[in-house]
Amino acid sequence: MSVYKVLTDYLPNFENDRCGTWAVDPSDGYCTAKGSQFIGDVYSFMDEHPEYELNKYHEILNENGLEWGMDSLKRADVSALNGKCVMALMMGAVRADKFATGALFSIFESGAIERWLLRLKEIDEGEGIRGKPSKADEIKDKVFGAIFGFAIGDAMGATTEFMDAKEIKARYGKVESIIGGGWLNLKAGAVTDDTEMMLCVVKAAMDSEQDVGLFPKCVADRFIEWYRGGPKDIGGACAAGIRRLMAGQGPELNRNTLGNGALMRALPLALMDRLNDQLIQTDMTHCNPAQHQLIRAYHNMVVRQVYGSKYGREIEDIEWHPNGKKIDLEEPTGHIANTLHNALRAILDNGNFHDTIVQCVNGGGDADTIAAIAGGLAGAKYGWNAIPNEWISQLNSDIRHQLAEAGKFIVSQCLIRHNNSGE
C-alpha cells in the first residue's frame, strides 16, 4: 500500500525546477497555489495518521538524533530514517514558514524536500534501508490498526445491517465505502453502539488507570452514562444488563443470552491482555459459560496478533471450536458464535484488510458487528498502514479524535505489559 503517495506525487514538479519555485515564489517567500496545496496535504496526512503523533515533531526528531533548526533540517541524512521521522522533518519545515517567511523556500532550495519525498517513495516501494521497526512501533501499528479497523467495519457495516446479500446487491451493487444510511439512517462516518460501547470500556480503563481495582465500577458508570444519553440503538441484553447496574444489582446468569453485545466491546481489554477484566465486563450484560468460551477465544487471538507467537492463539487455529469442524460462513445473525465465525471466515478467505471488510459488509445480517469484529482482528493482524486512507478520513472527525486518544492510552498499557514481560 502506498502510504505516502499523496505527497510523493509532487516529485515530478522537481524535474525542471529543483529549487522549488513551483511551490514558493522566491520574490516574496509566499506559497504558490500548488505550494499551498502541498502544505494542505502535509497537514491532512497528519490528521489522517494520528498514530504518527506529528504534533510532537520536535520530540520525534530528537529521538532520532536530529536537532531542531534550519541547518539541521537541510542537512539531515534521511537514507536510513523511517517514514514517521521523515514526516516529522516535513512537518517541521511547514511549521517553520509560519515563524519566518521564506524559511520554507530556503528548505526547498537546499534540495531537502525533494530528498525527503524520494525517501518516502523508497519506503512505499519497499526499497532502501528501512531497518527493523522497534517492538514499540509494531505495537502502535497494530493497536491503531485494530481500533480504527473496528470503527471502520462498524461504520461501513451499518449501511447494510439487517439486509441480506441479494438486497444489498440490488440496491448498492457492492458497498466499498463508508456511506451512512441503513436502518439507523446514520450520517456517513457515524458509528453505532458497537464502537460507542467499545469506547466506554477504553474510557473506564483510563478512569481507573491509577487503581485498576476500580475498573468494574468505572465501566459500569460509563455504561450507565452512555445508556442515559439515549443511544440510537442498543441490544436487549445490553439494555437489561445496564438497567441491573443502575439498580445496584450484580451479574445474572442467563444461558440464553447468546448475543454479541459483550464481544463487540471486548477489543480494548484484549489489546491490553486483561482477561479477568474482560470477563467482568462480559458478565455485566452476557453472563454465561458460552460467552466466556468464545470471548476467551477472541481475546487470545487479539493477544497473539499484538504480542507475538508466544502468546494467545492464531486466527488460523480453530481448535477452540466446540465441534472441531472447520469454520464456515453461517447465517449472519447477532448470535455470538455466528458473528465470530463469519468474522474469522472473512479474514481466512482474504489476505488483506480491505477485502476482509468488504466481504463482511456485503454479507448483510448483523453486518456492523461482524465487520467490526473482523476489522479489529484484521487491523491487529495487518496493521494501521494496511487500512485504506480514504476509509480513515471518511470516519466522523470526533470519532477519529476519540479513537486516537484511546489508541495512545492502549499503546501505553501494551508497552507496560511488554516491558514487564522482560522481552
C-alpha positions in Angstrom: 0.0 0.0 0.0 1.3 3.5 -0.9 1.1 5.3 2.4 2.8 8.5 1.2 1.6 8.7 -2.4 -0.4 11.9 -1.8 2.9 13.6 -1.2 5.3 11.7 -3.5 3.0 12.6 -6.4 4.6 16.1 -6.1 8.0 14.7 -7.2 7.6 15.3 -10.9 7.5 19.1 -10.1 11.2 18.9 -9.3 12.3 17.6 -12.7 12.5 21.1 -14.2 12.5 23.1 -11.0 14.9 21.7 -8.4 14.7 24.9 -6.3 11.0 24.6 -5.6 9.8 27.8 -7.2 6.7 25.7 -8.2 5.8 25.8 -4.5 7.2 29.1 -3.2 7.6 32.4 -5.0 11.2 33.4 -4.2 10.4 37.1 -4.7 8.2 37.3 -1.7 8.6 34.0 0.0 4.8 33.2 -0.2 3.4 29.9 -1.4 2.0 29.5 -4.9 -1.3 27.7 -5.4 0.4 24.4 -5.8 2.6 25.1 -2.8 -0.4 25.8 -0.6 -1.9 22.5 -1.9 1.3 20.7 -0.9 1.2 22.2 2.6 -2.5 21.3 2.9 -1.7 17.7 2.0 1.0 17.6 4.7 -1.5 18.7 7.3 -4.1 16.3 6.0 -1.6 13.5 6.3 -1.1 14.5 10.0 -4.9 14.4 10.6 -5.4 11.1 8.9 -2.4 9.4 10.7 -2.8 10.2 14.4 -0.6 7.2 15.2 2.4 9.2 13.9 1.8 12.0 16.5 3.3 14.6 14.2 2.2 17.4 16.5 5.2 16.2 18.5 7.6 16.5 15.6 10.3 18.1 17.9 10.3 15.1 20.1 10.4 12.7 17.1 13.4 14.4 15.6 15.2 14.5 19.0 14.6 10.7 19.5 16.3 10.2 16.1 19.3 12.3 16.9 18.2 15.3 14.8 18.5 18.8 16.2 15.7 21.3 15.6 16.9 24.1 13.3 17.1 25.2 9.7 20.6 24.0 9.1 19.8 20.6 10.8 16.7 20.2 8.7 18.6 20.9 5.4 21.5 18.6 6.2 19.5 15.7 7.7 20.6 12.3 6.2 17.3 10.5 5.6 18.7 7.4 3.9 18.0 5.2 7.0 15.1 7.1 8.5 11.6 5.6 8.8 8.5 7.3 7.4 7.5 8.8 10.7 10.8 10.6 11.2 10.8 11.9 7.6 7.2 13.2 8.1 8.4 14.9 11.3 11.0 16.7 9.2 8.3 17.7 6.7 6.1 19.0 9.4 9.0 21.0 10.9 9.6 22.6 7.5 6.0 23.5 7.0 5.7 24.9 10.6 9.0 26.9 10.2 7.5 29.0 7.5 4.8 30.2 10.0 7.6 31.8 12.1 9.9 33.1 9.3 8.6 34.0 5.9 10.9 32.4 3.3 12.0 29.6 5.5 10.2 27.0 3.5 11.7 28.3 0.2 15.1 28.0 1.8 14.5 24.4 2.6 13.1 23.7 -0.9 16.1 25.4 -2.4 18.5 23.3 -0.5 17.0 20.2 -2.1 15.9 18.8 1.3 12.2 18.5 0.4 13.0 16.5 -2.7 15.3 14.2 -0.8 12.6 13.6 1.8 10.0 12.8 -0.8 12.3 10.4 -2.5 12.9 8.6 0.8 9.2 8.3 1.3 8.8 6.9 -2.2 11.6 4.3 -1.3 9.7 3.3 1.8 6.4 2.9 -0.1 8.2 0.8 -2.7 9.9 -1.3 -0.1 13.4 -0.2 -1.2 16.3 1.4 0.6 17.5 0.9 4.1 14.3 0.6 6.2 15.7 -1.0 9.3 13.7 -3.3 11.6 10.9 -1.5 13.4 11.1 -1.5 17.2 8.6 -3.6 19.2 7.1 -0.3 20.4 6.4 0.8 16.7 5.0 -2.7 15.9 2.6 -2.5 18.9 1.5 1.0 18.0 0.9 0.0 14.4 -1.2 -3.0 15.5 -3.2 -1.1 18.2 -4.2 1.8 15.9 -4.9 -0.7 13.1 -7.2 -2.6 15.5 -9.3 0.2 16.9 -9.6 2.2 13.7 -10.3 -1.1 11.8 -13.0 -1.9 14.3 -14.7 1.5 13.9 -14.4 1.4 10.1 -16.1 -2.0 10.0 -18.9 -0.7 12.2 -19.5 2.5 10.2 -19.5 0.7 6.9 -21.5 -2.3 8.0 -24.2 -0.1 9.5 -25.3 0.6 5.9 -26.2 -3.0 5.2 -27.3 -4.2 8.7 -30.4 -6.4 8.6 -30.3 -6.6 4.8 -29.5 -9.9 3.0 -26.8 -10.2 0.3 -29.3 -10.1 -2.5 -30.9 -6.9 -1.2 -27.5 -5.3 -0.9 -26.5 -6.2 -4.4 -29.8 -5.0 -5.8 -29.6 -1.6 -4.0 -25.9 -0.8 -3.9 -24.1 -3.3 -6.2 -21.3 -3.6 -3.7 -20.6 -1.4 -0.7 -16.9 -0.5 -0.6 -17.0 2.9 1.2 -18.5 4.5 4.3 -21.7 6.0 3.0 -24.0 6.0 6.0 -27.8 5.4 5.8 -29.0 2.0 6.7 -31.9 1.3 9.1 -30.5 3.8 11.6 -30.2 6.4 8.9 -26.7 7.3 10.0 -24.7 10.2 8.6 -21.7 9.0 6.6 -18.8 8.4 9.0 -21.0 7.9 12.1 -20.7 4.7 14.2 -23.2 2.5 16.1 -23.4 1.2 19.6 -20.6 -1.2 18.8 -17.9 1.5 18.7 -19.7 3.6 21.4 -19.6 0.8 23.9 -16.1 -0.2 22.9 -15.0 3.3 23.7 -16.8 3.1 27.1 -14.5 0.3 28.0 -11.4 2.2 27.0 -12.5 5.3 29.0 -13.2 3.1 32.0 -9.7 1.7 31.8 -8.4 5.3 31.6 -10.6 6.3 34.5 -9.1 3.5 36.7 -5.5 3.7 35.4 -4.2 4.6 38.9 -6.2 1.9 40.6 -7.2 -1.0 38.3 -9.3 -2.4 41.1 -11.8 0.4 40.4 -12.3 -0.8 36.8 -15.6 -2.7 37.4 -17.2 0.4 38.9 -15.8 2.7 36.3 -17.0 0.5 33.4 -20.4 0.3 35.0 -20.5 4.0 35.4 -19.5 4.5 31.7 -22.2 2.1 30.5 -24.9 3.9 32.6 -23.8 7.3 31.4 -23.9 6.1 27.8 -27.4 4.5 28.3 -28.8 7.7 29.8 -27.6 9.6 26.8 -30.1 7.9 24.6 -28.1 5.9 22.1 -29.7 5.3 18.7 -29.5 1.6 19.1 -28.9 -0.8 22.0 -29.3 -4.6 22.2 -31.9 -6.1 24.5 -29.3 -7.9 26.7 -27.1 -4.8 27.0 -30.1 -2.7 28.0 -31.3 -5.2 30.6 -27.8 -5.6 32.0 -27.3 -1.8 32.3 -30.7 -1.4 34.0 -29.5 -4.0 36.6 -26.3 -2.0 37.1 -28.5 1.2 37.6 -30.5 -0.7 40.2 -27.3 -1.7 42.0 -27.6 -5.4 41.1 -24.8 -7.7 40.1 -24.5 -10.1 37.1 -27.3 -12.5 36.5 -26.6 -15.9 35.0 -28.6 -16.4 31.8 -27.6 -19.3 29.5 -29.9 -17.9 26.8 -28.1 -14.6 26.5 -26.1 -15.5 23.4 -25.9 -12.2 21.5 -22.7 -10.4 20.5 -23.1 -7.3 22.8 -20.2 -8.3 25.1 -18.0 -9.4 22.2 -18.4 -6.1 20.4 -16.8 -4.2 23.2 -14.0 -6.7 24.0 -11.3 -5.4 21.8 -9.6 -2.8 24.2 -9.1 -5.3 27.0 -7.9 -7.9 24.6 -5.3 -5.5 23.2 -4.1 -4.8 26.8 -4.4 -8.6 27.6 -6.6 -8.0 30.7 -8.6 -11.3 30.7 -10.0 -11.0 34.2 -11.5 -7.6 33.5 -12.7 -8.9 30.1 -14.8 -11.5 31.8 -16.1 -8.9 34.3 -17.3 -6.6 31.6 -18.8 -9.6 29.8 -20.8 -10.7 32.8 -22.4 -7.3 33.2 -24.7 -8.0 30.3 -24.0 -11.5 29.0 -23.3 -13.8 31.9 -22.9 -17.4 30.9 -20.2 -20.1 30.1 -20.8 -20.0 26.3 -20.0 -16.2 26.3 -16.8 -16.9 28.3 -15.6 -19.6 25.9 -16.0 -17.5 22.8 -14.8 -14.2 24.2 -11.7 -16.0 25.6 -11.0 -17.4 22.1 -11.4 -13.9 20.6 -9.3 -12.3 23.4 -6.4 -14.8 22.8 -6.5 -14.2 19.1 -6.0 -10.5 19.5 -3.2 -11.1 22.1 -1.4 -13.3 19.5 -1.5 -10.5 16.9 -0.2 -7.8 19.2 2.4 -9.6 21.3 3.6 -12.4 19.1 3.6 -16.2 18.7 4.5 -16.9 22.3 1.1 -15.7 23.4 -2.6 -16.3 22.7 -3.8 -18.3 19.7 -3.5 -17.8 16.0 -6.6 -16.8 13.9 -6.0 -19.9 11.8 -6.1 -22.1 15.0 -9.7 -23.2 15.3 -9.2 -25.9 18.0 -11.5 -23.9 20.3 -14.5 -24.6 18.0 -16.9 -26.7 20.1 -17.4 -29.4 17.4 -13.9 -29.3 16.0 -15.2 -28.5 12.5 -13.8 -26.0 10.0 -15.3 -22.5 10.4 -17.7 -21.9 7.6 -19.8 -19.0 6.7 -23.1 -19.1 8.7 -26.2 -17.0 8.7 -25.0 -13.5 9.7 -27.2 -13.2 12.8 -26.4 -11.4 16.1 -25.5 -14.7 17.8 -22.0 -14.5 19.2 -20.9 -17.7 17.6 -22.2 -16.7 14.1 -20.7 -13.3 14.5 -17.2 -14.6 15.4 -17.2 -17.4 12.9 -18.2 -15.1 10.0 -15.6 -12.5 11.0 -12.9 -15.2 11.1 -14.0 -16.7 7.9 -13.6 -13.3 6.2 -10.1 -13.0 7.5 -9.2 -16.5 6.4 -10.7 -16.0 3.0 -8.8 -12.8 2.3 -5.2 -11.8 2.6 -5.8 -8.1 3.3 -7.8 -5.6 5.4 -9.8 -4.1 2.5 -11.3 -7.4 1.2 -12.0 -8.7 4.7 -14.2 -5.7 5.5 -15.9 -5.7 2.1 -16.9 -9.4 2.5 -18.4 -8.8 5.9 -20.3 -5.7 4.9 -21.8 -7.2 1.8 -22.9 -10.4 3.6 -25.6 -8.3 5.4 -27.3 -9.5 8.6 -25.6 -8.1 11.7 -23.1 -6.6 9.3 -21.9 -3.8 11.5 -20.8 -6.1 14.4 -19.4 -8.8 12.1 -17.4 -6.2 10.1 -16.3 -4.5 13.4 -15.0 -7.8 14.9 -13.3 -8.7 11.6 -11.9 -5.1 11.3 -10.4 -5.2 14.8 -8.7 -8.5 14.3 -7.6 -7.8 10.7 -6.3 -4.3 11.9 -4.3 -6.0 14.6 -3.0 -8.6 12.1 -2.1 -6.3 9.2 -1.5 -3.0 11.0 -2.6 0.6 10.6 -0.8 1.0 7.2 -2.9 -1.7 5.6 -6.1 0.3 6.1 -7.1 2.5 3.1 -6.5 6.1 3.9 -9.9 7.1 2.4 -11.7 4.9 4.9 -10.0 6.6 7.8 -10.8 10.0 6.5 -14.4 9.1 6.0 -14.9 8.5 9.7 -16.5 11.3 11.7 -13.8 13.7 12.9 -14.9 13.4 16.6 -14.8 9.6 16.4 -11.3 9.8 14.9 -10.2 12.0 17.8 -11.7 9.7 20.4 -10.1 6.7 18.7 -6.7 8.4 18.6 -6.9 9.2 22.3 -8.0 5.7 23.0 -5.1 4.3 20.9 -2.5 6.4 22.7 -3.7 5.1 26.1 -3.9 1.4 24.9 -0.4 1.6 23.4 1.0 2.9 26.7 -0.6 0.0 28.6 0.6 -2.5 26.0 4.1 -1.2 26.3 4.0 -1.6 30.1 2.8 -5.2 29.6 5.6 -5.9 27.0 8.3 -4.3 29.2 7.2 -6.3 32.2 7.5 -9.5 30.2 11.2 -9.0 30.0 11.4 -9.4 26.2 
